[in-house]
């Protein structure tokens, strides 16, 4: 992961044309896929996604906009994007203090 990478708050899972699923957690992951592994046929949404991902890495465009553009490009290419569910972290209640009986 490059130093200027921008992580998404929610990863995006894409069902590739071969049937496998791949999860993208950052703008750089998505841009690398768009530029180096994209299937044939670069449509308008693909071009927009590349542009917005580059802008997000340069801190000019919000990462959420790049994420939405990436998802739209995936849908355009026939690879449905499925938003991964929120990772719910288990929270523990603090232990109740034990009561100490007062000495008489």
C-alpha positions, 0 to 999 in steps of 0.5 A: 500500500503506497503512503498516500493511499486512502482507505474507505470506511466500508470495503466494496466487494465486486463479483468478477466476470469469472464468478469470483469475488474480490474486495477493495478496501482503498482508493489505490486498490480500486485504481490499480484494478481499473488501470491494470486488471479491467476487462475489455471495454472502457466506458464512460463510467470507467474513465470517470472512476479512474479520474475520481480515484486519482483525485481522491489520492491527491486529496482533491476529491472525497474518497466517498465520491471515488468509491461511488464512481468505482462501483458505478464502473463495475456495474457498467462492466457487468460486475455487480458491486456489493457493499460489504456489511459494517464490521460491528465490533463487539463491545464489552461492558466495563466490569462492575466494581465489587462491593466491599463490605465495610469493616465494623 
